Amino acid sequence: MPLSIINSFASWVLKQRIHQIELFLKYPNEVQEELLHNLLTASENTVIGKQYDFSSINSYQTFAERVPIATYEELQPLIERTRLGEQNVFWETPIKWFAKSSGTTNAKSKFIPVSNEALEDCHYKGSKDLLCLYLNNNEDSELFLGKSLRLGGSSQIYENNNTFFGDLSAILIENMPIWAEFSSTPSSKTSLMSEWETKMAAIINETKNENVTSFAGVPSWMLVLMNKVLENTGKQSLLEIWPNLEVYFHGGVSFSPYKEQYKKILPSKDFKYYEIYNASEGFFAIQDLNNSSDLLLMLDYGIFYEFIPMDTFGTPNQKVVRLADVELNKNYAIVITTNSGLWRYLIGDTVRFTSLNPYRIRVTGRTKHHINVFGEELMVENTDQAIAKACQVTQTEVIDYTVAPIFMQDKEKGAHEWMIEFKKHPADVGLFQKVLDETLQTLNSDYEAKRYNNMTLNPLVINVARENLFYDWLKERDKLGGQHKIPRLSNQRDYLEQLKEMC
């Protein structure tokens, strides 16, 4: 069958989903209420369902009063029972897959349950919807005339007690539907290679002669791969290697610090960037418009959403609101109840709503990855945008960064200390520092107030990292590639001190 016919047919099939998306756009809160009811009904005979008497819960208010907000540590005993082979603990159907995730804050591994329902009705559905929304916005797309270059994690699948664990990307590849395998590169064998640097070389050799029309992965690691592709081929632009490239689907970390670097290696005004928001726990949101930074919250993936306003988070006055009660431009911690049996689970991410009709969000950071030592409430969204602005003004490029507080001592005021690794160094670090600090003040009124006349905070301090510092730090901790990320902000100095020792 000619590729043009395959492209047209695939586009037609995917775009049929638009009508279902329009349904939850029109009735978002009703869709969420029904979803919660279905999750409770499905799990009423599980261990957790009997513990909280799900069968008698007939309203959101009762659900919120009866079932507590839970962290991973609080759910871990139930998860471990399932990992040891017991079923019907927190979800009605057997769970044999667990996404292993250590995150960025803790070396201890988390094992996030992934049910068959979550695979089909959340993760794979999200991947199809991403293509659906992209194709709906770009009628002349020829995406399926070529392949998508995917860059996932570096962990293989391991078996224990007849259950399996590994990176989410490895689980998704292991269970990948035929249509996805057919349209992807590199091969599953290469994608699942464990050793990161060997894997990079194999990906380059396998993909550089393919007709790649899109690529997907975390911006920081994808940039490393793309630069190695250019180095290997001696080309200046990715379009010289893959002339039919049309879109980059990205997620995992903010794209802001990397956008200008991508524009240099993809010098086309027609090239598209589409952002997604997914994690081991689920697929949450998708950019649904061209040239937008807002993500449409997907409401029919088997995930019920609640939100904690960050100004009450962790306080005695902490409150939880459902989707119908969120407000624009407030930072919220996300709480999810899922079709993998995570009940009122605090995922650790923060978002703010940019639109309430439809519900669109931007990811602003992590509940543990912000700085609030001095009442400044600095979020990753602020620092990413400030880094992007400072790079633009000073014509520099940043590979990675992290920030920690300088605590007040005796009569000395506090400050923020940065470790920044540059790809292209600023001619004047002082100017970069000035623009960075001033931009943070324009983005964050709390930071501005603490910086006013150096009242509480002295000017920020910048350490210029040696080449490959962050890469070596991750390598030393066996965290190269995939979903592993540098912790951007911390209320403690642990990460910064470790990096300074290696600098």
N, C-alpha and C positions, 0 to 999 in steps of 0.2 A: 504494500500500500504506500503511495507517495507520501512524503513527510508533510506536504502542504495539506493533504486531506486529514492526516493525523492531527496536525496543529488545529485545524478548523473544528474537528470533532471534539477534541479535548477541551477547546475553548467553550464550545456550546454546552458540553456536559457540566463543566464547572460553573458556568454562569446561571444554570438552573437554580442554584442555591440562593441567588439574590432574593427570590420571593420569600424564602424562609427568614432571611436576615431582615427583610422589611417588616416581618411580623413582630420580631422582638424590638425593632426600632419604634413601632407604633404602640406596642403594649409592653414596655420594658418591665414595669413593676409587677404586672400580672404574670408575665413569663417567669420572673424570679420567685414569686409566691408559689406558683404551681410546681416549680422545680424543687423547692424546699419540701413541699408536701410529698412529692414523689420519692425524694431521698429518704425521708423519714419512714414512709410506708415500706420501701424496699428493705430497710434495715431494722425493722421493729423486732425481729426475732434473733438479732445478733446479740452478742454479749453486751455491747454498749447500748444497744436498743432496749434491752431489758433493764439495764442499770438505770436508764433515765426514762423508762416507760414511754418510748416513742409512740406507741399505739394510742396514747391518750393526748398527745400533743396536737392541737387543732388550730393553733395560731402562732404567728411569729413571736408574739409577746411571751407565750408559754415556753416556746423553744429557747428564747433568750434568757428567761428566768431560770430554766431548769438545767441547761447544758452550759458548762463553764467555758470561757476562753482558754485555749490550751497552747502551750509551747511544745516543741518537739520532745523536750525532756519529759514533759508530763504525759505525752502519748506513747513514749518509747516502750513502756512495759507491755502495752497491748500489741505494738508493732513487733516486738521480740517474740511474743507468743505465736504470731503468724509466721515469722521467719523460721521458727522451729517446727512448723508444719501444721499448727492448729488453724482451722478455718472458721468462718462465720463469727469472727471476733468483733470487727468493726464494719465489715461490709458483707453483703449477702452472698456474693459469688466468690469462688476461690481466687486468691491472690498469690501468684508465684513470682511476680517481678517486683524488684525493689531498686529504685534509682539511688545509687550511692552518691552522696554529696557531702563535702566537708565545708562548703561555703568559703568565706574569707576570714571568718572571725574565730574559728575553732578547728584545731587539728583533728578533733574527734569526728568520726564519720557519722553521717545521718543516713538512714535507710528509709526512703520515702516510698510507701506502697503505690504500685501502679496496677490498677485493675484492667481487665480486658475492656471494660466500658470506658475507662479513661483513655486507653490507647485509641479506641475507635471513635468515640464520641467527643473526645477533647483534643488530644494531640494530633491525630491524623486529620480530624475534621478541621482543626485550626490551620494545618498546612494547606488543605484544599481551599479553605476560605481565603487564605492569603492570596492564592493564585486567582480565585474567583474575583476578589475585589480589585486586584491589579488588572486583570483582563477586562473587567467591566469599565475601568477607567482608561484603558488603553486599547481601543478597538483594533488598532493596526499591529498589535503585538505579534511577533513570530517566535514566542518563547519556546514552543514545542518543536521548532525546527532543529533545535539543538538540545544541549543538556545543562543541568544545573550543577555547578561545582559546589559541593558541600564540605564544610570543615567542622567536624564534630569533636567529641572528646577522645582521649587516648586510652581509655580503659576498656578492656574486653569484658565479656560476660563470665561470671564465676558462679558455680553451683554450690549450694550448701543446704542440706536437709530438704532436698527436692524443691528448693526455691532458688531463684537466680538474682544476682545483683551486678550492677555495673553503672557506668555513666548513663544518664537518660538517653543521650545520643546513640550509645551502643544498643540500648534496649529498643529504641525506635528503628534502628537499622536491622536488628535481628528479626523484628516483626514486620518489617516494611512490606506494604502491599506491592504487587507486581508493577503497577503503573508508576510508582515512585522509583523503584529500582531501575526500571527501563529508562527513565528520564534523568538519572543522576550519574555523576562521576565524582570521585573515583569509585572503583568497585568496593563492595562491602568488605572484602578481605583487606584492602588497603585502608579503608576508613576505620577499621577496628584495630589497626596496629597499635601496640601499646607504647613503644618507644617513640617519643615525639619527633626527635630530629631525623631518625630513619624514616619515619612516616612522612615528614615534609618532603624529603627527597623523592620518595615513592609517588606522592601525589603529583609533584611537578612532572615527573617522567610520564605518568599515566594520563595527565590532563592537557599538557601543552599542545598536543596535536588534535585534541577533540574540538568540536564545534560547540563551545561554551556560550550560552546565551544569558545565563544568570549565575550568580553565586550567592551563597548563604553561610553565615557564621558570625561569630563575635568580632566586632570591628578591630580590636587590638591585635588578636591573633591572625585574623584574615589579612591585615596589613603586613604582618611579618611574612606570611606566605606569599602575598602578591609581590612584595619587594624581592623575595628570593626567586620568584618566577622571572621577573625582569632581569635580575642578575644572571640567571641561568641561560636566558635566551639572548641577552645583550640588547634587548629592546628598551625604549624609553616609555612606552605606553602599553597598557594592557590591550588596547584596541588594535595594536599591531599584531598581537598574538591571537586574540579572539575578536575579530572585526564585527561579529554579530551580537556582542554583549549589549544588553539593554537595561538590566536592573540588578541591584544588589539588595538582598533581603537581609537585614541585620537586626541584632538584638543582643541582650546580655549586659552591655555597658552603654553609657551615653555615647552617641555618635559625634557630639559637638567638638571634642578635642581632636578628632581625626578627620573631620570633613574636608578641610582644605588639602590635606595630604592625599586623600582619595581623588579629589578633583584634579590634582597634578598628574596622577597616573591613569586617570580616565577623563581626558580632555574633550568632553562632548557635552554640549548644553542639553542634549536630548536624553542623556543617561539618567535613569531614575533610581532613587533610593527609597526603599520601603522598610519601615521599622515594625518589629513585632515585640511583644512582651510575653515571654513564656518562661517556665521554670520546671524543675522536677515535679512540682506539685500540680502543674497544669498549664494550659495555654489560655492566656487571659485577654489579650487585646491586640488589635491589628490596625496599622495605619490604613485608613479607607479612602484617602484622597491623595492625589498627586501633590508633591511639594508641600507636605504638611508635617508638623511635628506632633500632632495630636493622634491619639490611638483610640479607636472605637472599642469600648468594652463589650466583649462577646458574651451574651447572656444566656445562651442555650447550649453550653458545653458540659452540663452536669455540675456546675459550680455555683453555689449560692454565696453572694457577697455581703459582707458587713464591713464597717469602717470605724476606726477609733480616731477622733481628732487628736493630732499630735500635741496640741496645747493641753490635753488632759492625759495623754498617754503615760502610764506608769505612776500616776498620782492617785490619791484616795478618791478623787473626783472623776476618775476615768469613766467615760461613757462610750457606748457603742451604738452606732446608727446603721439602719439598713439603707439600701440604695436610694429609696424614695426620699430620704431625709438629708442627703449630702448637700453641701453648698459649694459654690464656685470658689476656686483659688484658695482653698484651705488644704493644708497638708494632713493626710490621713494615713494611718497604718492599716494595712489590709488584713481582714479576717476571712477565711474561706471555709466552706463546707463542701466536700467534693464526692464525686462518684467513685473515689478510691477509699472512702471511709475516713477522711480527715474531717473531724467535727469541730467547727469553730476554731480552726487552726490559725495561729498567728504566723504568717509566712515570713515576716521580717522586712517587707518592702514598704515604702511610702509612696503615695501618689497624690496628685491634686487634680481636680476636675476643671477642665477648660470649657466644657459644654455640658448642659443637663438635658438637652433635647437635640440630638441623641446624647447618650452618656459617653463623653470622650475624656481621656485622661492623659497626663504625662507622668512618667516615673520620676520621682524626685530624689530617691535615695533608699537608705536602709534605716530601720529603727535603731540599729547599733552603729551605723556609719553616719553620724553627724557629730558636730562639735557644739556642745552647750555647756562648757565649763564656766563661762563668764556671762551666760544669759544671751549669747549671740545667735543661737539656733541656726547655725550654718549648715546647709544641706548640700549634698553632692550636686544637685542641679545648679546651685549657685556657683560652686567652684568650677564645674565643667564649663559653664557659660563664661566665667571670668577668664579662665585659661584660654578659651577660644578667642576672646576679645584681645587679650594681651598678645597672643600669637599674631593676630591680624595687624595690630598696630605696629609691632616691632619686627614683622616679617620673619617670625621664627616658627619652629615646629617642635611639638612636645611628643615624646613617646609615652611617658607615664609620670604619675606623681602621687604623693601621699602627703597628708597634713596632720599635724598633732599639736596639742597645746604646749606652750611654755608656761608652766604654773607660776603663780605669784610666790615670791620668796622675800621674806622680810618686808622691805618697802618697795621692792621691785614690782612693777606692773606685769600683767600677763601679756602673751602674744601668741600668734600662730606661727609655727615653724613648718616650712615646706621642703620636701625633697623632690626635685624635678629633674628628670632626664630629658635632655633636648636631643632631637635629631639634627636640627639646625639651630645653633646657639644664637642668642641675641647679641647684637653688637654692644649693647648697654644693658647689663643685668639690672641696674638701678632703674632704668626706664621701664623695663618689663615688670619689676616689682611695684613701681608706682601705678602703672595702668591696672595691674592685677588687684591691688588694694583698693583703688578708686572704683573699679568696676564692681567689686564685691559690695562696696558701700551703696552703690546705686541699685544693686539687686536685692539687698537684704537690709531692711531698716533697723533690725536689732543689732546687726554687726556695725552699721553706721553709727548708731547711738553709742556703742562701746568704744568706737574709734574716735569719736568727736573730741578734739583737742587732746588726744591720747588719754582720755579720762580713765578708762579701764584697760584698754588694749594698746600696747605699743605697735608701731608698724610691723607688718609681717616680715619674717626672716626667710630667705631662700638659700637652700643648699643646692648647688649644681652637682648632680649625680655623675659619676663616671659612666662611660659607655657600657651598656649591657648590665647595669646594676640590678634593675628590676627582674630581668630575665634570669640572672644568676641567683637572685633571691628565691624566685619561684622554683628554679631547677634544684636548688639545695633542699627544697621541701617537697620535691617530687610533684610539683603542681604545674608543669609545663602544658600549655595547650588547652583546647576545649573550652570548658566553662570556667576555668580558674581565672580569678581577677585579683588585681592589686587592691587592697583596702584603701579607698580614697581618703576617708576621714575617720578619726578615732578620738575618743575622749581620753585615751591613754597614750603613752609614748613608746609602747613596746615595739611596734612595727618600725617606727622611725629610728629608734636606737639600734635595732638589728641592721637596718640599712646603712646607718652611719658607720657601724663597725666594718661593713663590707665595702664601704665607699673608697 
